[in-house]
């Protein structure tokens, strides 16, 4: 199970047992010179959050945070990000932990403030103590050589140089903290023939090198001059359905599958292999037909629906929250599948979507036709653009997959307001082999566990990320379908907000299933804090029961 070396904590004003501690923090906000209480509203959120954090460090009510470790090492908390959250009318300030001026990988403290800069709640995961020599014995250049040798690339192929972190190595039963160099987003070249089974995408890793010995500690998988005028048109997609999409047309009548309003672009990769021809991504722009490619229409229309859902339901402007580009390439193949032009996969790869295709009765069917598959993979992109950035292995990797399944399923069913009529199967439009089918309502139908008692401990599939995601998926299904007096406890938009907030505001790179339960509960306490006491209690009870039923404890 997950062992990330961090001590997790969570306090919230809506928790009856923790409310006194929150009130004490709000009452005790003082200035930097230990003077009288200050006006919270006069402070900017980051300053207020840092002062609350300082109080928490000194407070016996929050024993999870300490100012210094037993060996006298100074612990710092540096600002990671400040975000406004329209769904909850709160501001979230996130800090990461440093020890002797070196960051602790995966650590985070989240301080949530209301409109008056009063603390609503706090949670996170930090390390209390570690016995690690903080001075590197090898240079960054030597670490980079180790990375490049394993990846089969040149130093010039690496965008960011290695950086020092304290990293918890959980490759042994007890695990241990190490001083390591981490090099992010390293593209790797395939080595030999891939084994059969589930695809091993993505082929991009964060490399972790021991800064004392130079040994490879871990590879962490990580699941771009005429005037154009927008025009809405009806086109036929890969399933023969009519879809309304936005294209662009110039003064010469040339058309292209691009939506500048939503910043969505769709390309054709012409069945090239993405690992070998990665530099050629995204491929040829889809445009100037007499006939539009139906697979491209599916990719474009489904991406459009995902982006609209994020904006209209979750108040998020695109995958990165800033309206950044959403790029898709159809007709992709891979070294993982020798049956080109068949490639049974879709993936978030190199900061964009890539879609494979499979043979159906002699015709190629693109994975872009399945809205839930498209939404699933785009949520991987969303995850990469949050502070969660869930590491793609073991429990954190299973969470990465599960949150994509959960939000993908919610988005695919969004047109149906009655949850009782929702479709819980994932990828059914592909009708057979391809992306392994999953069912949130009963993961065991496809061989996946639905309880922690059946957690699969394996070295395959990055620690069983697709398999063990079934446990968390079942917990989410229990939340979404929870009923009280025959009525659903949550609306579709509420469950979407609940899991989105848990992912984007409370999870950390090495979070496990228990962390996710606490994240969902914290999100609920903030999201529903203005509900009546009875309604809040009903919703929190439903969440607790949903996770209890699958053996995920808090």
C-alpha positions as CSV (number, residue, x, y, z in Angstrom):
1,X,0.0,0.0,0.0
2,X,1.0,3.6,-0.3
3,X,3.9,4.7,2.0
4,X,4.9,8.2,1.2
5,X,6.8,9.1,4.4
6,X,4.5,12.1,5.2
7,X,2.3,12.7,8.2
8,X,-1.2,13.8,7.0
9,X,-3.5,16.1,8.8
10,X,-6.9,17.8,8.2
11,X,-8.9,20.3,10.2
12,X,-12.0,22.2,9.2
13,X,-14.4,24.7,10.7
14,X,-17.4,22.5,9.8
15,X,-16.0,19.6,11.9
16,X,-17.6,19.8,15.3
17,X,-14.5,18.5,17.1
18,X,-12.1,20.8,15.3
19,X,-14.2,24.0,15.2
20,X,-12.7,25.3,18.5
21,X,-9.2,25.1,17.1
22,X,-10.3,27.0,14.0
23,X,-12.0,29.7,16.1
24,X,-8.9,30.0,18.2
25,X,-6.8,30.5,15.1
26,X,-9.2,33.2,13.8
27,X,-9.2,35.0,17.1
28,X,-5.5,34.9,17.5
29,X,-4.3,36.4,14.2
30,X,-1.6,38.9,15.3
31,X,0.9,41.1,13.5
32,X,4.6,40.2,12.9
33,X,5.7,41.9,16.1
34,X,3.3,39.9,18.3
35,X,1.1,43.0,18.7
36,X,-2.7,43.1,19.0
37,X,-5.0,41.2,16.6
38,X,-5.1,42.6,13.1
39,X,-8.0,43.2,10.7
40,X,-8.1,40.1,8.5
41,X,-9.7,41.9,5.6
42,X,-6.8,44.3,5.4
43,X,-4.4,41.5,4.6
44,X,-3.8,39.9,1.3
45,X,-4.6,36.1,1.3
46,X,-1.0,34.9,1.2
47,X,0.0,37.0,4.2
48,X,-3.1,35.9,6.2
49,X,-2.5,32.3,5.3
50,X,1.2,32.5,6.3
51,X,0.3,34.0,9.7
52,X,-2.3,31.3,10.3
53,X,0.4,28.7,9.4
54,X,2.8,30.3,11.9
55,X,0.1,30.0,14.6
56,X,-0.6,26.4,13.7
57,X,3.1,25.6,14.0
58,X,3.1,27.0,17.6
59,X,-0.3,25.6,18.5
60,X,-0.6,22.3,20.5
61,X,-4.0,22.0,18.8
62,X,-2.3,21.1,15.5
63,X,0.5,18.8,16.5
64,X,1.1,17.6,13.0
65,X,3.2,20.8,12.2
66,X,6.4,21.5,13.9
67,X,8.7,24.5,13.5
68,X,12.0,22.5,13.8
69,X,13.0,18.9,13.9
70,X,14.9,17.2,16.8
71,X,18.3,17.6,15.1
72,X,17.7,21.3,15.0
73,X,17.1,21.5,11.3
74,X,15.0,24.5,10.3
75,X,11.7,23.7,8.6
76,X,10.4,26.4,6.2
77,X,7.1,26.6,4.3
78,X,7.4,28.4,1.0
79,X,4.4,29.6,-1.0
80,X,3.5,27.2,-3.8
81,X,0.3,28.7,-5.3
82,X,-2.6,31.0,-4.4
83,X,-5.9,30.2,-6.1
84,X,-9.4,31.6,-5.9
85,X,-12.1,28.9,-6.0
86,X,-15.4,30.2,-7.4
87,X,-17.3,27.1,-6.6
88,X,-16.8,27.7,-2.8
89,X,-16.1,31.4,-2.6
90,X,-12.8,30.7,-0.9
91,X,-9.2,31.3,-1.6
92,X,-6.7,28.5,-1.2
93,X,-3.0,29.2,-0.4
94,X,-0.7,26.2,-0.7
95,X,2.8,25.9,0.8
96,X,5.5,23.3,0.3
97,X,7.9,22.2,3.0
98,X,11.7,22.8,2.9
99,X,14.3,21.4,5.2
100,X,17.7,23.1,5.3
101,X,16.5,25.0,2.2
102,X,15.8,21.8,0.2
103,X,12.2,21.0,-0.8
104,X,10.5,17.8,0.5
105,X,9.0,16.0,-2.5
106,X,5.2,15.5,-2.2
107,X,4.8,17.8,0.8
108,X,2.0,20.4,0.9
109,X,0.1,22.4,3.4
110,X,-3.2,23.9,2.2
111,X,-4.8,26.9,4.0
112,X,-8.3,27.7,2.9
113,X,-9.7,31.2,3.6
114,X,-13.2,32.7,3.3
115,X,-14.2,36.1,1.8
116,X,-13.1,37.8,5.1
117,X,-9.7,36.1,5.1
118,X,-10.7,33.9,8.0
119,X,-9.5,30.3,8.0
120,X,-12.0,27.7,6.9
121,X,-9.8,24.7,7.1
122,X,-6.3,23.3,6.6
123,X,-4.8,20.0,5.5
124,X,-1.7,18.5,4.1
125,X,1.1,16.1,4.5
126,X,4.6,17.0,5.8
127,X,7.6,15.2,7.3
128,X,8.4,15.5,11.0
129,X,12.0,14.3,11.0
130,X,14.5,12.5,8.8
131,X,18.2,11.5,9.1
132,X,19.6,12.5,5.7
133,X,22.9,14.2,5.0
134,X,21.8,17.4,3.1
135,X,25.0,17.8,1.0
136,X,25.1,16.2,-2.4
137,X,28.2,14.1,-3.2
138,X,27.6,14.1,-7.0
139,X,27.1,17.0,-9.3
140,X,23.9,17.7,-11.3
141,X,25.8,17.0,-14.5
142,X,26.7,13.5,-13.3
143,X,23.0,12.9,-12.3
144,X,22.0,14.0,-15.8
145,X,24.4,11.6,-17.4
146,X,22.7,8.7,-15.4
147,X,19.3,10.0,-16.6
148,X,20.3,10.2,-20.3
149,X,22.0,6.8,-20.2
150,X,18.9,5.1,-19.0
151,X,16.5,7.2,-21.2
152,X,18.6,6.7,-24.3
153,X,18.7,10.5,-25.0
154,X,21.1,13.4,-25.1
155,X,21.4,16.1,-22.5
156,X,20.0,18.6,-25.0
157,X,16.8,16.6,-25.0
158,X,16.1,17.4,-21.4
159,X,14.2,20.7,-20.8
160,X,14.9,21.2,-17.1
161,X,18.2,20.5,-15.2
162,X,18.2,18.2,-12.2
163,X,17.1,19.7,-8.9
164,X,17.7,18.6,-5.3
165,X,14.8,17.2,-3.2
166,X,14.3,15.1,-0.2
167,X,12.6,12.0,-1.7
168,X,10.9,9.1,0.1
169,X,12.0,5.8,-1.5
170,X,9.2,3.3,-0.8
171,X,10.9,0.5,-2.8
172,X,11.5,-1.4,0.6
173,X,8.9,-2.4,3.1
174,X,9.7,0.4,5.5
175,X,11.0,3.0,3.0
176,X,13.5,5.7,3.7
177,X,14.2,9.4,2.9
178,X,17.0,10.1,0.5
179,X,18.6,13.3,-0.9
180,X,18.0,13.0,-4.6
181,X,18.2,14.9,-7.9
182,X,14.9,14.9,-9.8
183,X,14.8,15.6,-13.5
184,X,11.2,16.2,-14.7
185,X,9.4,15.3,-18.0
186,X,12.2,13.2,-19.6
187,X,11.3,11.7,-22.9
188,X,12.6,8.1,-23.3
189,X,13.3,6.0,-26.3
190,X,11.7,2.5,-26.5
191,X,14.1,-0.4,-25.7
192,X,13.3,-3.6,-27.5
193,X,9.8,-5.1,-28.1
194,X,7.1,-4.2,-25.6
195,X,5.4,-7.1,-23.8
196,X,1.8,-7.9,-24.4
197,X,-1.0,-6.6,-22.2
198,X,-2.1,-3.2,-21.1
199,X,-0.2,-0.3,-22.8
200,X,2.6,1.2,-20.8
201,X,2.0,4.8,-21.8
202,X,3.2,7.4,-21.2
203,X,6.9,7.2,-22.2
204,X,7.7,10.3,-20.3
205,X,9.2,10.1,-16.8
206,X,10.5,12.1,-13.9
207,X,13.9,10.6,-13.0
208,X,15.0,10.3,-9.4
209,X,18.8,9.9,-8.8
210,X,20.4,9.5,-5.4
211,X,22.6,12.6,-4.8
212,X,25.0,10.6,-2.6
213,X,25.6,7.5,-4.7
214,X,24.5,8.4,-8.2
215,X,22.2,5.4,-8.4
216,X,18.8,5.5,-10.1
217,X,16.2,5.4,-7.3
218,X,12.9,5.7,-9.3
219,X,11.3,6.5,-12.7
220,X,8.0,8.2,-12.1
221,X,5.7,8.0,-15.1
222,X,3.9,11.2,-16.1
223,X,-0.2,9.7,-17.5
224,X,1.8,22.1,-28.4
225,X,-1.0,35.1,-42.4
226,X,-4.6,35.2,-43.1
227,X,-7.5,36.4,-41.0
228,X,-9.6,33.5,-39.7
229,X,-13.2,33.8,-38.7
230,X,-15.0,31.4,-36.3
231,X,-18.0,29.5,-37.7
232,X,-20.4,27.0,-36.1
233,X,-21.2,24.1,-38.3
234,X,-22.9,20.6,-38.1
235,X,-20.5,17.8,-39.0
236,X,-20.7,14.0,-38.9
237,X,-18.5,12.2,-36.3
238,X,-17.0,8.7,-36.2
239,X,-20.2,7.2,-34.9
240,X,-22.3,8.7,-37.6
241,X,-23.8,11.3,-35.3
242,X,-24.3,15.0,-36.1
243,X,-22.2,17.2,-33.9
244,X,-22.2,21.0,-33.7
245,X,-18.6,22.2,-33.7
246,X,-16.7,25.4,-34.1
247,X,-14.3,25.7,-37.1
248,X,-12.4,28.6,-38.7
249,X,-12.7,29.9,-42.2
250,X,-10.5,32.5,-43.9
251,X,-11.3,35.0,-46.7
252,X,-10.3,32.5,-49.4
253,X,-12.8,29.9,-48.1
254,X,-10.2,27.6,-46.5
255,X,-11.4,25.9,-43.4
256,X,-9.7,24.3,-40.5
257,X,-10.8,22.3,-37.4
258,X,-9.8,24.9,-34.8
259,X,-11.9,26.6,-32.1
260,X,-10.1,29.8,-31.1
261,X,-12.8,30.6,-28.5
262,X,-12.1,27.5,-26.5
263,X,-8.5,27.2,-27.7
264,X,-9.0,23.7,-29.2
265,X,-7.0,22.4,-32.2
266,X,-7.3,19.0,-33.9
267,X,-4.6,17.4,-36.1
268,X,-4.0,14.2,-38.1
269,X,-0.8,12.3,-37.3
270,X,-1.0,10.1,-40.4
271,X,-0.5,6.8,-38.5
272,X,3.1,7.7,-37.4
273,X,4.5,6.2,-34.3
274,X,4.5,8.8,-31.5
275,X,7.6,7.6,-29.7
276,X,9.7,7.7,-32.9
277,X,8.2,10.8,-34.4
278,X,7.4,12.7,-31.2
279,X,9.1,15.8,-32.6
280,X,6.5,15.8,-35.4
281,X,3.5,16.1,-33.1
282,X,0.8,17.3,-33.4
283,X,0.9,16.5,-37.1
284,X,-1.1,17.9,-40.0
285,X,-3.8,20.4,-39.3
286,X,-7.3,19.0,-40.2
287,X,-8.8,21.4,-42.7
288,X,-9.7,22.4,-46.2
289,X,-12.0,19.3,-46.9
290,X,-14.3,18.5,-49.3
291,X,-15.2,16.0,-46.5
292,X,-14.2,16.3,-42.9
293,X,-12.5,13.4,-41.2
294,X,-15.2,11.8,-38.9
295,X,-12.6,10.8,-36.3
296,X,-11.2,14.3,-36.2
297,X,-14.8,15.6,-35.8
298,X,-15.2,13.2,-32.8
299,X,-12.0,14.4,-31.2
300,X,-12.8,18.0,-31.7
301,X,-16.5,17.8,-30.6
302,X,-15.7,15.8,-27.5
303,X,-12.9,18.1,-26.4
304,X,-15.3,21.0,-26.9
305,X,-17.8,19.4,-24.5
306,X,-15.1,18.7,-21.9
307,X,-13.9,22.3,-22.0
308,X,-17.4,23.6,-21.8
309,X,-18.2,21.4,-18.8
310,X,-15.1,22.6,-17.0
311,X,-16.0,26.2,-17.6
312,X,-19.8,26.1,-17.0
313,X,-20.0,23.5,-14.2
314,X,-16.6,23.7,-12.4
315,X,-15.8,27.4,-13.2
316,X,-12.4,26.3,-14.6
317,X,-11.0,27.9,-17.8
318,X,-9.6,25.0,-19.6
319,X,-7.2,22.2,-18.4
320,X,-4.7,24.7,-17.0
321,X,-7.3,27.1,-15.5
322,X,-6.0,29.9,-17.8
323,X,-7.6,29.0,-21.1
324,X,-4.5,27.2,-22.4
325,X,-4.4,25.2,-25.6
326,X,-6.2,21.8,-25.9
327,X,-4.6,19.9,-28.7
328,X,-5.6,16.6,-30.2
329,X,-4.0,14.3,-32.8
330,X,-5.9,11.4,-34.4
331,X,-4.5,8.5,-36.4
332,X,-1.6,7.8,-34.0
333,X,0.3,4.6,-33.7
334,X,2.9,3.3,-31.2
335,X,5.8,1.0,-30.9
336,X,3.7,-0.8,-28.3
337,X,1.4,-2.3,-31.0
338,X,2.9,-4.2,-34.0
339,X,-0.4,-4.1,-35.9
340,X,-0.1,-0.6,-37.4
341,X,-2.3,1.2,-38.3
342,X,-4.0,-0.3,-35.3
343,X,-3.1,1.1,-31.9
344,X,-5.5,0.2,-29.1
345,X,-5.1,3.2,-26.9
346,X,-5.6,6.9,-26.2
347,X,-3.4,8.9,-24.0
348,X,-2.4,12.3,-22.6
349,X,1.1,12.4,-24.1
350,X,3.6,15.3,-24.4
351,X,1.0,17.8,-23.1
352,X,-1.6,16.9,-25.7
353,X,-4.2,14.1,-26.6
354,X,-3.1,11.3,-28.9
355,X,-5.7,8.8,-30.3
356,X,-5.2,5.4,-31.6
357,X,-7.7,3.2,-33.5
358,X,-8.8,-0.4,-33.8
359,X,-10.2,-2.6,-36.5
360,X,-14.0,-3.1,-36.4
361,X,-15.3,-5.2,-39.3
362,X,-12.5,-4.1,-41.6
363,X,-12.9,-0.4,-40.7
364,X,-10.7,1.6,-38.4
365,X,-12.6,3.1,-35.4
366,X,-10.8,5.9,-33.6
367,X,-10.7,6.0,-29.8
368,X,-11.7,9.6,-30.1
369,X,-15.4,8.6,-30.7
370,X,-15.9,7.7,-27.0
371,X,-16.7,10.8,-25.0
372,X,-15.9,9.2,-21.7
373,X,-12.5,8.1,-23.0
374,X,-11.8,11.6,-24.3
375,X,-12.9,13.1,-21.0
376,X,-10.8,10.5,-19.0
377,X,-7.6,11.4,-20.8
378,X,-8.2,15.1,-20.8
379,X,-8.7,14.9,-17.0
380,X,-5.1,13.4,-16.9
381,X,-4.1,16.7,-18.4
382,X,-6.1,18.6,-15.8
383,X,-4.4,16.6,-13.1
384,X,-1.0,17.5,-14.5
385,X,-2.0,21.2,-14.3
386,X,-3.0,21.1,-10.6
387,X,-0.8,20.9,-7.5
388,X,-2.0,17.3,-7.2
389,X,0.2,16.0,-10.1
390,X,-0.5,12.5,-8.8
391,X,2.6,10.2,-9.3
392,X,1.6,7.5,-11.8
393,X,2.3,4.4,-9.7
394,X,0.8,2.4,-6.8
395,X,-2.0,4.1,-4.9
396,X,-1.3,7.6,-6.2
397,X,-1.3,6.2,-9.7
398,X,-4.6,4.4,-9.0
399,X,-6.0,7.7,-7.8
400,X,-4.8,9.4,-11.0
401,X,-6.7,6.8,-13.0
402,X,-9.7,6.9,-10.7
403,X,-10.2,10.6,-10.8
404,X,-10.1,10.5,-14.6
405,X,-12.7,7.7,-14.6
406,X,-14.9,9.5,-12.1
407,X,-14.9,12.9,-13.8
408,X,-14.9,11.3,-17.3
409,X,-18.1,9.4,-16.3
410,X,-19.7,12.5,-14.9
411,X,-18.9,14.5,-18.0
412,X,-20.2,11.7,-20.3
413,X,-23.5,11.5,-18.4
414,X,-23.9,15.3,-17.9
415,X,-26.8,15.5,-20.3
416,X,-28.8,13.1,-18.1
417,X,-30.1,14.9,-15.0
418,X,-31.4,11.7,-13.4
419,X,-28.5,9.8,-11.9
420,X,-30.5,6.6,-11.8
421,X,-30.3,6.6,-15.6
422,X,-26.5,7.1,-15.8
423,X,-24.2,4.7,-17.8
424,X,-21.4,3.5,-15.5
425,X,-19.5,1.6,-18.1
426,X,-16.3,3.1,-19.4
427,X,-15.4,2.9,-23.1
428,X,-18.5,1.0,-24.2
429,X,-18.6,2.9,-27.5
430,X,-15.5,1.0,-28.5
431,X,-17.5,-2.2,-28.4
432,X,-15.0,-4.9,-27.5
433,X,-11.2,-5.0,-27.1
434,X,-9.2,-1.8,-26.8
435,X,-9.0,0.3,-23.7
436,X,-9.9,-2.1,-21.0
437,X,-13.6,-1.7,-20.1
438,X,-14.3,-0.7,-16.5
439,X,-17.6,-0.3,-14.6
440,X,-17.8,2.1,-11.7
441,X,-20.9,0.4,-10.4
442,X,-19.2,-3.0,-10.2
443,X,-15.5,-3.0,-10.9
444,X,-15.4,-6.8,-10.3
445,X,-17.3,-7.3,-13.6
446,X,-14.0,-6.6,-15.4
447,X,-11.6,-8.3,-12.9
448,X,-10.9,-5.2,-10.7
449,X,-11.2,-5.1,-6.9
450,X,-13.9,-3.1,-5.2
451,X,-12.6,-3.3,-1.6
452,X,-9.2,-2.7,0.1
453,X,-9.2,-6.3,1.3
454,X,-8.7,-7.3,-2.4
455,X,-6.0,-4.6,-3.2
456,X,-3.6,-6.1,-5.7
457,X,0.1,-5.9,-4.8
458,X,1.9,-6.2,-8.2
459,X,4.8,-4.8,-10.1
460,X,2.8,-4.8,-13.3
461,X,1.1,-1.7,-14.8
462,X,3.0,0.6,-12.5
463,X,1.7,-1.1,-9.4
464,X,-1.7,-2.0,-10.8
465,X,-2.9,1.6,-11.4
466,X,-5.8,0.5,-13.7
467,X,-6.7,-2.5,-11.5
468,X,-6.7,-0.9,-8.0
469,X,-8.5,2.2,-9.3
470,X,-11.6,0.0,-9.0
471,X,-11.6,0.4,-5.3
472,X,-11.7,4.2,-5.3
473,X,-14.1,4.1,-8.3
474,X,-16.5,2.0,-6.2
475,X,-16.3,4.5,-3.4
476,X,-17.0,7.3,-5.8
477,X,-20.0,5.4,-7.2
478,X,-21.3,5.0,-3.6
479,X,-21.0,8.8,-3.1
480,X,-22.7,9.7,-6.4
481,X,-25.6,7.3,-5.9
482,X,-26.1,7.8,-2.2
483,X,-29.8,8.1,-1.2
484,X,-31.7,9.3,1.8
485,X,-35.4,8.5,1.9
486,X,-35.2,7.3,-1.7
487,X,-33.8,10.7,-2.9
488,X,-30.3,11.2,-4.2
489,X,-28.2,13.0,-1.6
490,X,-26.2,14.9,-4.2
491,X,-27.0,16.5,-7.5
492,X,-24.8,15.8,-10.6
493,X,-23.2,19.2,-10.4
494,X,-22.5,18.7,-6.6
495,X,-20.7,15.5,-7.1
496,X,-18.7,17.0,-10.0
497,X,-17.7,19.9,-7.8
498,X,-16.9,17.6,-4.9
499,X,-14.4,15.4,-6.7
500,X,-12.9,18.3,-8.7
501,X,-12.2,20.3,-5.6
502,X,-10.7,17.2,-3.8
503,X,-8.4,16.7,-6.8
504,X,-7.4,20.3,-7.5
505,X,-7.2,21.7,-4.0
506,X,-6.3,19.0,-1.5
507,X,-4.4,16.2,-3.1
508,X,-0.6,16.0,-3.4
509,X,1.7,14.0,-5.7
510,X,2.1,11.0,-3.3
511,X,-1.5,11.0,-2.0
512,X,-3.1,7.6,-1.3
513,X,-6.7,6.4,-1.0
514,X,-7.0,7.6,2.7
515,X,-5.7,11.1,1.6
516,X,-8.4,11.1,-1.1
517,X,-11.1,10.3,1.5
518,X,-10.0,13.2,3.7
519,X,-9.8,15.4,0.6
520,X,-13.4,14.7,-0.4
521,X,-14.6,15.2,3.1
522,X,-12.7,18.6,3.3
523,X,-14.1,19.6,0.0
524,X,-17.6,18.8,1.2
525,X,-17.2,20.7,4.4
526,X,-16.3,23.8,2.5
527,X,-18.7,23.4,-0.5
528,X,-21.7,22.7,1.7
529,X,-20.8,24.9,4.7
530,X,-23.8,27.2,4.1
531,X,-26.3,24.3,4.0
532,X,-28.5,23.6,7.0
533,X,-26.9,21.5,9.8
534,X,-29.2,18.6,8.9
535,X,-28.3,18.8,5.2
536,X,-24.5,19.0,5.9
537,X,-24.7,16.0,8.3
538,X,-26.6,14.0,5.7
539,X,-24.0,14.7,3.0
540,X,-21.0,14.0,5.2
541,X,-22.5,10.8,6.5
542,X,-23.1,9.7,2.9
543,X,-19.4,10.3,2.0
544,X,-18.2,8.5,5.1
545,X,-20.4,5.5,4.4
546,X,-19.3,5.4,0.8
547,X,-15.6,5.1,1.7
548,X,-16.3,2.8,4.7
549,X,-18.0,0.4,2.4
550,X,-14.8,-0.2,0.4
551,X,-12.5,-0.2,3.3
552,X,-10.9,3.2,2.8
553,X,-10.4,4.7,6.2
554,X,-9.8,8.3,7.1
